[in-house]
Amino acid sequence: MAQIICQDLSLGYDGRAILQDLNFSIHAGDYFCIVGENGSGKSTLMKTLLHLQPPVSGSILTGDGLKPNDIGYLPQQTPIQRDFPASVREIVLSGCQNRCGFRPFYSKAEKKLAAGAMEKMQISHLSGSCYRELSGGQQQRVLLARALCAARKVLLLDEPVSGLDPKVTAEMYRLIEELNQKDGMTIIMISHDIAAAVRYASHILHIGRSVFFGTKQEYLQSSIGKSFAGA
């Protein structure tokens, strides 16, 4: 059963659509990449999927028991966020806030979850370090660990390798693939990197002047896939 179903979805701001009539579904365990030209509406789509802004029209349905607190989100970083003066542990733990309810403190289980997420992202040794003093790659691992604390079933990633060097980019992609393949996490990722989408994705949604949704194999055989992936 699909976890997320979008029917005749139109996106935009102030009632004005920038992208219309999207129809696609995302199933448990998918590695779903959203690609397309700059300004095509990729980040707007992700914010709409997260209910951070309403659709202009159409609907977003959930199934397979998916709840809002089953979803983790890694947004693009801003310069202000990169300079945030908190410890790695504090930032990762903040991903557990949706589990706390009205409690003003973190439980032992939540602290254990944060410790496990840091271990998975190989940043346990940085637990007491100040986030602002880390490298770009280390900061992305911290934010991914934070998102994992919030995610139970689905992880949304908005350009998770933006600004990283090739070596760190490859390592981030490896970690994300491991979360999908070994942990069964559904991945929904925005990427400007068509090559990475073709390598890792199970399904691709291409938006812009033309729209395509299908499996990676179907994308590579389509005219839009041949045009972009070939380039």
DRENBA-570206 format. One line per 2 residues: number of its first residue (from 1); for each residue x, y, z of N, C-alpha, C, CB. Coordinates in nm, 2 decimals. Glycine has a CB too. Layout:
# DRENBA-570206
NUM) X/Y/Z/X/Y/Z/X/Y/Z/X/Y/Z | ... $
***
This chain:
# DRENBA-570206
1) 0.08/-0.12/0.00/0.00/0.00/0.00/0.09/0.13/0.00/-0.09/0.00/0.12 | 0.05/0.23/-0.07/0.12/0.35/-0.08/0.12/0.43/0.05/0.07/0.44/-0.19 $
3) 0.24/0.49/0.09/0.25/0.57/0.20/0.20/0.71/0.17/0.39/0.58/0.26 | 0.23/0.76/0.05/0.19/0.90/0.01/0.13/0.89/-0.13/0.31/1.00/0.02 $
5) 0.01/0.95/-0.15/-0.05/0.95/-0.28/-0.09/1.10/-0.31/-0.18/0.86/-0.28 | -0.04/1.15/-0.42/-0.08/1.28/-0.47/-0.17/1.27/-0.59/0.05/1.36/-0.50 $
7) -0.28/1.34/-0.58/-0.38/1.33/-0.68/-0.41/1.47/-0.74/-0.51/1.26/-0.63 | -0.39/1.49/-0.87/-0.42/1.62/-0.93/-0.37/1.74/-0.85/-0.57/1.64/-0.95 $
9) -0.24/1.72/-0.80/-0.19/1.82/-0.71/-0.13/1.94/-0.79/-0.08/1.76/-0.63 | -0.17/2.06/-0.75/-0.12/2.19/-0.80/-0.05/2.26/-0.69/-0.23/2.27/-0.87 $
11) 0.07/2.32/-0.72/0.15/2.38/-0.62/0.17/2.53/-0.65/0.28/2.32/-0.60 | 0.19/2.61/-0.54/0.21/2.75/-0.57/0.20/2.83/-0.44/0.12/2.80/-0.68 $
13) 0.19/2.96/-0.46/0.17/3.06/-0.35/0.06/3.15/-0.38/0.31/3.13/-0.33 | -0.01/3.19/-0.27/-0.12/3.29/-0.28/-0.22/3.25/-0.38/-0.06/3.43/-0.31 $
15) -0.25/3.12/-0.39/-0.35/3.07/-0.49/-0.31/3.06/-0.63/-0.47/3.16/-0.48 | -0.18/3.10/-0.66/-0.13/3.09/-0.80/-0.04/2.97/-0.82/-0.05/3.22/-0.83 $
17) -0.08/2.89/-0.91/0.00/2.76/-0.93/0.12/2.78/-1.02/-0.10/2.66/-1.00 | 0.23/2.72/-0.97/0.35/2.72/-1.05/0.37/2.58/-1.11/0.47/2.76/-0.96 $
19) 0.30/2.48/-1.06/0.31/2.35/-1.11/0.17/2.28/-1.09/0.42/2.26/-1.04 | 0.12/2.22/-1.20/-0.02/2.17/-1.19/-0.03/2.02/-1.22/-0.10/2.25/-1.29 $
21) -0.14/1.96/-1.17/-0.18/1.83/-1.20/-0.08/1.72/-1.19/-0.24/1.83/-1.34 | -0.01/1.72/-1.07/0.08/1.61/-1.04/0.01/1.49/-0.99/0.19/1.66/-0.94 $
23) 0.04/1.37/-1.04/-0.01/1.25/-0.99/0.10/1.15/-0.97/-0.12/1.20/-1.09 | 0.12/1.11/-0.85/0.22/1.01/-0.82/0.20/0.95/-0.68/0.37/1.07/-0.83 $
25) 0.26/0.83/-0.66/0.25/0.77/-0.53/0.39/0.72/-0.48/0.15/0.65/-0.54 | 0.41/0.71/-0.35/0.53/0.67/-0.29/0.50/0.55/-0.20/0.61/0.79/-0.22 $
27) 0.57/0.44/-0.22/0.55/0.32/-0.13/0.66/0.30/-0.03/0.54/0.20/-0.22 | 0.64/0.22/0.07/0.73/0.19/0.17/0.86/0.13/0.11/0.68/0.10/0.28 $
29) 0.97/0.19/0.14/1.10/0.14/0.09/1.15/0.20/-0.04/1.09/-0.01/0.08 | 1.07/0.29/-0.10/1.11/0.35/-0.22/1.23/0.45/-0.19/0.99/0.43/-0.28 $
31) 1.31/0.46/-0.29/1.41/0.57/-0.30/1.36/0.66/-0.41/1.56/0.51/-0.32 | 1.29/0.77/-0.37/1.22/0.85/-0.46/1.29/0.99/-0.48/1.07/0.88/-0.41 $
33) 1.34/1.01/-0.60/1.41/1.13/-0.63/1.33/1.23/-0.71/1.54/1.10/-0.71 | 1.33/1.36/-0.67/1.26/1.47/-0.73/1.37/1.55/-0.80/1.18/1.55/-0.63 $
35) 1.36/1.55/-0.94/1.46/1.62/-1.01/1.39/1.72/-1.11/1.55/1.53/-1.10 | 1.47/1.81/-1.17/1.42/1.91/-1.26/1.50/2.03/-1.26/1.27/1.94/-1.22 $
37) 1.46/2.12/-1.35/1.53/2.25/-1.37/1.52/2.34/-1.24/1.48/2.32/-1.49 | 1.62/2.43/-1.23/1.61/2.53/-1.12/1.48/2.61/-1.13/1.73/2.62/-1.12 $
39) 1.42/2.63/-1.02/1.29/2.71/-1.02/1.17/2.63/-1.06/1.31/2.83/-1.10 | 1.18/2.50/-1.08/1.07/2.42/-1.13/0.97/2.39/-1.02/1.12/2.30/-1.19 $
41) 1.00/2.41/-0.89/0.91/2.39/-0.79/0.94/2.27/-0.70/0.77/2.37/-0.84 | 1.06/2.22/-0.70/1.10/2.10/-0.63/1.09/2.13/-0.47/1.24/2.06/-0.66 $
43) 1.14/2.24/-0.43/1.13/2.27/-0.28/0.99/2.30/-0.24/1.23/2.38/-0.24 | 0.92/2.36/-0.33/0.78/2.39/-0.30/0.70/2.26/-0.29/0.71/2.48/-0.41 $
45) 0.73/2.16/-0.37/0.66/2.03/-0.36/0.69/1.97/-0.23/0.71/1.94/-0.48 | 0.82/1.97/-0.19/0.86/1.91/-0.06/0.79/1.98/0.06/1.01/1.91/-0.04 $
47) 0.78/2.11/0.06/0.71/2.18/0.16/0.56/2.15/0.17/0.73/2.33/0.15 | 0.51/2.13/0.05/0.37/2.09/0.04/0.34/1.95/0.09/0.32/2.10/-0.10 $
49) 0.44/1.86/0.06/0.43/1.72/0.11/0.43/1.72/0.27/0.54/1.63/0.05 | 0.51/1.81/0.32/0.53/1.82/0.47/0.42/1.90/0.53/0.66/1.88/0.50 $
51) 0.32/1.95/0.45/0.21/2.04/0.50/0.26/2.17/0.56/0.13/1.96/0.60 | 0.38/2.21/0.52/0.43/2.34/0.56/0.36/2.45/0.48/0.58/2.35/0.54 $
53) 0.30/2.42/0.37/0.22/2.51/0.30/0.11/2.43/0.23/0.30/2.60/0.19 | -0.01/2.49/0.20/-0.12/2.42/0.14/-0.10/2.41/-0.01/-0.25/2.48/0.18 $
55) -0.16/2.30/-0.07/-0.16/2.29/-0.21/-0.26/2.40/-0.27/-0.20/2.15/-0.26 | -0.24/2.44/-0.39/-0.34/2.53/-0.46/-0.46/2.45/-0.49/-0.28/2.58/-0.59 $
57) -0.45/2.32/-0.53/-0.56/2.23/-0.55/-0.51/2.09/-0.55/-0.64/2.27/-0.68 | -0.61/2.00/-0.55/-0.57/1.86/-0.55/-0.55/1.81/-0.40/-0.44/1.83/-0.62 $
59) -0.50/1.69/-0.39/-0.50/1.63/-0.25/-0.37/1.55/-0.23/-0.62/1.54/-0.23 | -0.33/1.54/-0.11/-0.22/1.45/-0.06/-0.28/1.36/0.04/-0.10/1.54/0.00 $
61) -0.28/1.23/0.01/-0.34/1.13/0.09/-0.22/1.04/0.15/-0.44/1.04/0.02 | -0.24/0.99/0.27/-0.15/0.90/0.33/-0.21/0.77/0.36/-0.09/0.96/0.46 $
63) -0.13/0.66/0.35/-0.17/0.53/0.38/-0.07/0.45/0.45/-0.21/0.46/0.25 | -0.09/0.32/0.46/0.01/0.23/0.53/0.04/0.27/0.67/0.14/0.22/0.45 $
65) -0.06/0.34/0.73/-0.05/0.38/0.87/0.04/0.50/0.90/0.00/0.27/0.95 | 0.08/0.57/0.79/0.18/0.68/0.80/0.11/0.80/0.88/0.22/0.72/0.66 $
67) 0.19/0.85/0.98/0.15/0.96/1.06/0.25/1.07/1.05/0.13/0.92/1.21 | 0.21/1.20/1.08/0.30/1.31/1.06/0.43/1.29/1.14/0.24/1.43/1.11 $
69) 0.42/1.23/1.26/0.54/1.21/1.34/0.62/1.09/1.30/0.51/1.20/1.49 | 0.59/1.03/1.19/0.67/0.92/1.13/0.77/0.97/1.03/0.58/0.82/1.06 $
71) 0.77/1.11/1.00/0.85/1.17/0.90/0.96/1.26/0.95/0.75/1.25/0.80 | 1.08/1.24/0.90/1.19/1.32/0.93/1.22/1.41/0.81/1.31/1.24/0.97 $
73) 1.28/1.53/0.83/1.30/1.63/0.73/1.44/1.69/0.74/1.20/1.73/0.73 | 1.52/1.69/0.64/1.65/1.75/0.63/1.64/1.87/0.53/1.76/1.65/0.60 $
75) 1.62/1.99/0.57/1.60/2.10/0.48/1.74/2.15/0.43/1.53/2.22/0.54 | 1.74/2.24/0.33/1.86/2.30/0.29/1.91/2.39/0.40/1.85/2.38/0.16 $
77) 2.04/2.40/0.42/2.09/2.49/0.53/2.10/2.63/0.48/2.23/2.44/0.57 | 2.08/2.72/0.57/2.11/2.86/0.55/2.24/2.90/0.62/1.99/2.95/0.60 $
79) 2.30/3.02/0.58/2.42/3.06/0.65/2.40/3.08/0.80/2.47/3.19/0.59 | 2.29/3.13/0.84/2.26/3.14/0.99/2.26/3.01/1.06/2.13/3.22/1.01 $
81) 2.20/2.91/0.99/2.19/2.78/1.06/2.33/2.71/1.07/2.10/2.68/0.98 | 2.42/2.74/0.97/2.56/2.68/0.98/2.63/2.74/1.10/2.63/2.71/0.85 $
83) 2.59/2.86/1.15/2.66/2.92/1.25/2.59/2.91/1.39/2.68/3.07/1.22 | 2.51/2.80/1.40/2.43/2.78/1.52/2.52/2.74/1.64/2.32/2.68/1.50 $
85) 2.51/2.81/1.75/2.60/2.78/1.86/2.55/2.68/1.96/2.63/2.91/1.94 | 2.54/2.56/1.92/2.49/2.45/2.01/2.58/2.33/1.99/2.34/2.41/1.98 $
87) 2.58/2.24/2.08/2.66/2.12/2.07/2.59/2.02/1.97/2.68/2.05/2.21 | 2.67/1.93/1.92/2.62/1.83/1.83/2.51/1.75/1.90/2.73/1.73/1.79 $
89) 2.53/1.71/2.02/2.43/1.63/2.10/2.30/1.70/2.11/2.49/1.59/2.23 | 2.31/1.83/2.14/2.19/1.91/2.16/2.11/1.92/2.03/2.22/2.05/2.21 $
91) 2.18/1.93/1.92/2.11/1.95/1.79/2.04/1.81/1.75/2.20/1.99/1.68 | 2.12/1.70/1.77/2.06/1.57/1.74/1.94/1.54/1.83/2.17/1.46/1.75 $
93) 1.95/1.57/1.95/1.84/1.54/2.05/1.72/1.62/2.01/1.89/1.58/2.19 | 1.74/1.74/1.96/1.62/1.82/1.92/1.53/1.76/1.82/1.66/1.96/1.87 $
95) 1.58/1.66/1.75/1.50/1.58/1.65/1.40/1.50/1.72/1.59/1.50/1.57 | 1.41/1.48/1.85/1.32/1.40/1.93/1.20/1.48/1.99/1.39/1.33/2.05 $
97) 1.19/1.61/1.96/1.09/1.69/2.02/0.95/1.65/1.99/1.11/1.84/1.97 | 0.93/1.59/1.86/0.79/1.55/1.83/0.75/1.42/1.90/0.78/1.53/1.68 $
99) 0.85/1.36/1.97/0.82/1.24/2.05/0.79/1.28/2.20/0.93/1.15/2.05 | 0.83/1.40/2.24/0.82/1.44/2.38/0.67/1.48/2.42/0.91/1.56/2.41 $
101) 0.59/1.52/2.33/0.46/1.57/2.37/0.48/1.70/2.45/0.39/1.46/2.45 | 0.42/1.70/2.57/0.42/1.81/2.66/0.53/1.80/2.76/0.29/1.83/2.73 $
103) 0.61/1.70/2.75/0.73/1.68/2.85/0.83/1.79/2.82/0.78/1.54/2.84 | 0.89/1.85/2.92/0.99/1.95/2.90/1.13/1.89/2.91/0.98/2.06/3.01 $
105) 1.14/1.76/2.90/1.27/1.69/2.90/1.27/1.57/2.81/1.31/1.65/3.05 | 1.39/1.52/2.78/1.40/1.40/2.70/1.41/1.28/2.78/1.53/1.41/2.61 $
107) 1.34/1.17/2.74/1.34/1.04/2.82/1.47/0.97/2.79/1.22/0.96/2.78 | 1.49/0.86/2.87/1.61/0.77/2.84/1.60/0.71/2.70/1.62/0.66/2.95 $
109) 1.48/0.68/2.66/1.47/0.62/2.53/1.50/0.71/2.42/1.32/0.57/2.51 | 1.47/0.84/2.44/1.50/0.94/2.33/1.65/0.97/2.33/1.42/1.07/2.36 $
111) 1.71/0.97/2.45/1.86/1.00/2.45/1.93/0.88/2.39/1.90/1.01/2.60 | 1.88/0.76/2.41/1.94/0.64/2.34/1.92/0.64/2.19/1.87/0.51/2.40 $
113) 1.80/0.69/2.15/1.77/0.71/2.01/1.87/0.80/1.94/1.63/0.75/1.98 | 1.90/0.92/2.01/1.99/1.02/1.96/2.13/0.96/1.95/1.99/1.14/2.05 $
115) 2.17/0.89/2.06/2.30/0.83/2.06/2.32/0.73/1.94/2.33/0.76/2.19 | 2.21/0.65/1.92/2.21/0.55/1.81/2.22/0.62/1.67/2.09/0.47/1.81 $
117) 2.15/0.74/1.66/2.16/0.81/1.53/2.30/0.87/1.51/2.05/0.92/1.53 | 2.36/0.92/1.62/2.50/0.97/1.60/2.59/0.86/1.57/2.54/1.04/1.73 $
119) 2.57/0.74/1.63/2.66/0.63/1.59/2.64/0.59/1.45/2.63/0.51/1.69 | 2.52/0.59/1.40/2.49/0.55/1.27/2.56/0.64/1.17/2.34/0.54/1.24 $
121) 2.56/0.77/1.20/2.62/0.87/1.12/2.77/0.89/1.14/2.54/1.01/1.13 | 2.82/0.81/1.24/2.96/0.81/1.27/3.01/0.95/1.32/3.04/0.77/1.14 $
123) 2.93/1.00/1.41/2.97/1.13/1.47/2.96/1.13/1.62/2.87/1.24/1.42 | 2.96/1.01/1.68/2.96/1.00/1.82/3.07/1.07/1.89/2.96/0.85/1.87 $
125) 3.19/1.07/1.83/3.31/1.13/1.88/3.30/1.29/1.88/3.43/1.09/1.81 | 3.20/1.34/1.81/3.18/1.48/1.80/3.06/1.53/1.89/3.14/1.52/1.66 $
127) 3.01/1.44/1.98/2.89/1.47/2.06/2.90/1.60/2.13/2.87/1.36/2.15 | 3.02/1.63/2.19/3.03/1.75/2.27/3.08/1.87/2.20/3.12/1.72/2.39 $
129) 3.11/1.85/2.07/3.17/1.96/1.99/3.06/2.07/1.95/3.23/1.91/1.86 | 3.11/2.19/1.93/3.02/2.30/1.89/2.99/2.28/1.74/3.08/2.43/1.92 $
131) 2.86/2.28/1.71/2.82/2.26/1.57/2.88/2.36/1.47/2.66/2.27/1.56 | 2.89/2.49/1.51/2.94/2.59/1.42/3.08/2.57/1.38/2.92/2.73/1.49 $
133) 3.16/2.49/1.46/3.30/2.47/1.43/3.33/2.35/1.34/3.37/2.45/1.56 | 3.22/2.28/1.30/3.24/2.16/1.22/3.25/2.19/1.07/3.12/2.06/1.24 $
135) 3.30/2.09/1.00/3.31/2.11/0.85/3.17/2.09/0.79/3.41/2.00/0.79 | 3.15/2.13/0.67/3.02/2.12/0.60/2.97/1.97/0.60/3.03/2.17/0.46 $
137) 3.06/1.88/0.57/3.02/1.74/0.57/2.98/1.69/0.71/3.13/1.65/0.52 | 3.05/1.73/0.81/3.01/1.69/0.95/2.88/1.75/0.99/3.12/1.73/1.05 $
139) 2.86/1.88/0.95/2.73/1.94/0.98/2.61/1.87/0.92/2.73/2.09/0.94 | 2.63/1.82/0.80/2.52/1.75/0.73/2.50/1.62/0.80/2.56/1.73/0.58 $
141) 2.60/1.55/0.85/2.58/1.43/0.92/2.50/1.45/1.05/2.71/1.36/0.95 | 2.53/1.56/1.12/2.46/1.60/1.24/2.31/1.62/1.21/2.52/1.73/1.30 $
143) 2.28/1.70/1.10/2.15/1.72/1.06/2.07/1.60/1.02/2.14/1.83/0.95 | 2.14/1.51/0.95/2.08/1.38/0.91/2.05/1.30/1.03/2.17/1.30/0.81 $
145) 2.14/1.30/1.13/2.11/1.23/1.26/1.99/1.29/1.33/2.24/1.23/1.35 | 1.98/1.42/1.33/1.87/1.48/1.38/1.74/1.44/1.31/1.88/1.64/1.38 $
147) 1.74/1.44/1.18/1.62/1.40/1.11/1.59/1.25/1.14/1.65/1.42/0.95 | 1.69/1.17/1.16/1.66/1.03/1.19/1.59/1.01/1.32/1.79/0.95/1.19 $
149) 1.61/1.11/1.42/1.55/1.10/1.54/1.40/1.13/1.53/1.61/1.20/1.64 | 1.36/1.21/1.43/1.22/1.24/1.40/1.15/1.13/1.31/1.21/1.37/1.34 $
151) 1.23/1.07/1.23/1.18/0.97/1.13/1.15/0.84/1.19/1.27/0.97/1.01 | 1.04/0.78/1.16/1.01/0.64/1.19/1.00/0.56/1.06/0.88/0.63/1.27 $
153) 0.95/0.63/0.95/0.92/0.55/0.83/0.97/0.62/0.71/0.78/0.53/0.81 | 0.97/0.76/0.71/1.00/0.83/0.59/1.10/0.95/0.62/0.87/0.89/0.53 $
155) 1.19/0.97/0.53/1.29/1.07/0.54/1.29/1.16/0.42/1.43/1.01/0.57 | 1.27/1.29/0.43/1.27/1.38/0.33/1.40/1.47/0.33/1.14/1.48/0.33 $
157) 1.47/1.47/0.22/1.60/1.54/0.21/1.60/1.64/0.10/1.71/1.43/0.19 | 1.62/1.76/0.13/1.63/1.87/0.03/1.77/1.90/0.00/1.55/2.00/0.08 $
159) 1.82/1.86/-0.12/1.96/1.88/-0.16/2.06/1.85/-0.05/1.98/2.03/-0.20 | 2.07/1.72/0.00/2.15/1.69/0.12/2.30/1.70/0.09/2.12/1.56/0.16 $
161) 2.34/1.71/-0.03/2.49/1.72/-0.06/2.53/1.85/-0.11/2.53/1.61/-0.15 | 2.44/1.95/-0.11/2.47/2.08/-0.17/2.59/2.15/-0.10/2.35/2.18/-0.15 $
163) 2.69/2.19/-0.18/2.81/2.26/-0.13/2.91/2.17/-0.07/2.77/2.35/-0.02 | 2.90/2.03/-0.08/2.99/1.94/-0.03/3.09/1.90/-0.14/2.93/1.82/0.03 $
165) 3.22/1.87/-0.10/3.31/1.82/-0.19/3.28/1.68/-0.24/3.46/1.83/-0.14 | 3.34/1.64/-0.35/3.30/1.50/-0.41/3.32/1.39/-0.31/3.39/1.48/-0.53 $
167) 3.43/1.39/-0.23/3.45/1.27/-0.14/3.34/1.27/-0.04/3.59/1.29/-0.08 | 3.31/1.39/0.02/3.20/1.39/0.13/3.07/1.36/0.07/3.20/1.53/0.20 $
169) 3.04/1.41/-0.06/2.92/1.38/-0.13/2.90/1.23/-0.14/2.92/1.45/-0.26 | 3.00/1.16/-0.19/2.99/1.02/-0.21/2.96/0.95/-0.07/3.12/0.96/-0.27 $
171) 3.02/0.99/0.03/3.00/0.93/0.16/2.85/0.96/0.21/3.10/0.99/0.27 | 2.80/1.08/0.19/2.66/1.11/0.23/2.57/1.02/0.15/2.63/1.26/0.20 $
173) 2.59/1.01/0.02/2.50/0.92/-0.06/2.51/0.78/-0.01/2.54/0.92/-0.21 | 2.63/0.73/0.03/2.64/0.59/0.09/2.56/0.58/0.21/2.79/0.56/0.11 $
175) 2.56/0.68/0.30/2.49/0.67/0.43/2.33/0.67/0.40/2.52/0.79/0.52 | 2.29/0.75/0.30/2.15/0.76/0.27/2.10/0.63/0.21/2.12/0.88/0.17 $
177) 2.19/0.57/0.12/2.15/0.44/0.06/2.14/0.33/0.16/2.25/0.40/-0.05 | 2.23/0.34/0.26/2.23/0.24/0.37/2.10/0.25/0.45/2.35/0.26/0.46 $
179) 2.05/0.37/0.48/1.93/0.39/0.55/1.81/0.33/0.47/1.90/0.54/0.58 | 1.82/0.34/0.34/1.71/0.29/0.26/1.72/0.13/0.25/1.72/0.35/0.12 $
181) 1.84/0.08/0.22/1.85/-0.06/0.19/1.85/-0.14/0.31/1.98/-0.08/0.11 | 1.92/-0.10/0.42/1.94/-0.18/0.54/1.83/-0.16/0.64/2.07/-0.16/0.60 $
183) 1.79/-0.03/0.65/1.69/0.01/0.76/1.55/0.01/0.70/1.73/0.14/0.82 | 1.53/0.01/0.57/1.40/0.01/0.51/1.33/0.14/0.52/1.31/-0.09/0.58 $
185) 1.41/0.25/0.53/1.36/0.39/0.54/1.32/0.43/0.40/1.46/0.49/0.60 | 1.20/0.48/0.38/1.16/0.55/0.26/1.23/0.68/0.24/1.00/0.56/0.25 $
187) 1.30/0.70/0.13/1.37/0.82/0.10/1.30/0.90/0.00/1.52/0.79/0.06 | 1.28/1.03/0.03/1.23/1.12/-0.07/1.33/1.24/-0.08/1.08/1.18/-0.03 $
189) 1.40/1.25/-0.19/1.52/1.34/-0.20/1.51/1.43/-0.32/1.64/1.26/-0.20 | 1.52/1.56/-0.30/1.54/1.65/-0.41/1.69/1.65/-0.45/1.49/1.80/-0.36 $
191) 1.72/1.65/-0.57/1.85/1.65/-0.62/1.87/1.72/-0.75/1.91/1.51/-0.63 | 1.98/1.80/-0.76/2.01/1.86/-0.89/2.10/1.76/-0.97/2.08/2.00/-0.88 $
193) 2.15/1.66/-0.90/2.24/1.56/-0.95/2.17/1.45/-1.02/2.33/1.51/-0.84 | 2.15/1.46/-1.15/2.08/1.36/-1.23/2.15/1.22/-1.22/2.06/1.40/-1.37 $
195) 2.28/1.23/-1.23/2.36/1.10/-1.22/2.34/1.03/-1.09/2.51/1.14/-1.24 | 2.33/1.10/-0.98/2.31/1.04/-0.85/2.16/0.98/-0.85/2.33/1.13/-0.74 $
197) 2.07/1.05/-0.90/1.93/1.00/-0.91/1.92/0.88/-0.99/1.84/1.11/-0.97 | 1.99/0.87/-1.10/1.99/0.75/-1.18/2.06/0.64/-1.12/2.05/0.78/-1.32 $
199) 2.16/0.67/-1.04/2.23/0.56/-0.97/2.15/0.50/-0.85/2.37/0.61/-0.92 | 2.09/0.59/-0.77/2.04/0.54/-0.64/1.89/0.52/-0.64/2.08/0.64/-0.54 $
201) 1.81/0.60/-0.72/1.67/0.60/-0.71/1.60/0.48/-0.75/1.61/0.72/-0.79 | 1.49/0.44/-0.69/1.40/0.34/-0.74/1.30/0.40/-0.83/1.34/0.26/-0.63 $
203) 1.26/0.53/-0.80/1.16/0.60/-0.87/1.20/0.74/-0.89/1.02/0.59/-0.80 | 1.16/0.81/-1.00/1.20/0.94/-1.03/1.08/1.03/-1.07/1.31/0.95/-1.14 $
205) 1.07/1.14/-1.01/0.97/1.24/-1.05/1.05/1.36/-1.11/0.88/1.29/-0.93 | 1.03/1.39/-1.23/1.09/1.50/-1.30/0.99/1.60/-1.33/1.16/1.45/-1.44 $
207) 1.01/1.72/-1.27/0.92/1.83/-1.29/0.98/1.95/-1.36/0.86/1.87/-1.15 | 0.90/2.03/-1.42/0.95/2.15/-1.50/0.86/2.17/-1.61/1.09/2.13/-1.54 $
209) 0.92/2.20/-1.73/0.84/2.22/-1.85/0.77/2.09/-1.89/0.92/2.28/-1.96 | 0.84/1.98/-1.86/0.78/1.85/-1.88/0.77/1.78/-1.75/0.86/1.77/-1.99 $
211) 0.68/1.69/-1.73/0.67/1.61/-1.61/0.67/1.46/-1.64/0.53/1.65/-1.53 | 0.75/1.39/-1.56/0.76/1.25/-1.57/0.75/1.19/-1.43/0.89/1.20/-1.65 $
213) 0.68/1.07/-1.42/0.69/0.99/-1.29/0.69/0.85/-1.33/0.57/1.02/-1.20 | 0.79/0.77/-1.28/0.80/0.63/-1.30/0.92/0.57/-1.24/0.80/0.60/-1.45 $
215) 0.95/0.45/-1.27/1.07/0.38/-1.22/1.19/0.44/-1.28/1.06/0.23/-1.24 | 1.31/0.42/-1.23/1.43/0.46/-1.28/1.45/0.41/-1.43/1.55/0.42/-1.20 $
217) 1.42/0.28/-1.45/1.43/0.22/-1.58/1.34/0.29/-1.68/1.40/0.07/-1.57 | 1.22/0.32/-1.64/1.12/0.39/-1.73/1.17/0.53/-1.76/0.98/0.40/-1.66 $
219) 1.23/0.59/-1.66/1.28/0.73/-1.68/1.40/0.73/-1.79/1.34/0.79/-1.55 | 1.49/0.63/-1.77/1.60/0.62/-1.87/1.55/0.60/-2.01/1.70/0.52/-1.82 $
221) 1.44/0.53/-2.02/1.39/0.50/-2.16/1.30/0.61/-2.21/1.31/0.37/-2.15 | 1.26/0.71/-2.13/1.17/0.81/-2.17/1.25/0.92/-2.25/1.10/0.88/-2.05 $
223) 1.18/1.01/-2.32/1.25/1.11/-2.40/1.31/1.21/-2.30/1.15/1.18/-2.49 | 1.24/1.25/-2.19/1.29/1.35/-2.10/1.41/1.29/-2.02/1.19/1.39/-2.00 $
225) 1.41/1.16/-1.99/1.52/1.09/-1.92/1.64/1.09/-2.01/1.48/0.96/-1.87 | 1.62/1.05/-2.14/1.73/1.04/-2.23/1.80/1.18/-2.25/1.69/0.99/-2.37 $
227) 1.71/1.28/-2.25/1.77/1.42/-2.27/1.85/1.46/-2.15/1.65/1.52/-2.29 | 1.80/1.44/-2.03/1.87/1.49/-1.91/1.97/1.40/-1.86/1.77/1.52/-1.80 $
229) 1.94/1.27/-1.85/2.04/1.17/-1.80/2.15/1.16/-1.90/1.97/1.04/-1.77 | 2.12/1.17/-2.03/2.22/1.16/-2.13/2.32/1.28/-2.13/2.16/1.15/-2.27 $
231) 2.26/1.40/-2.10/2.35/1.52/-2.09/2.43/1.51/-1.96/2.26/1.64/-2.08 $
***
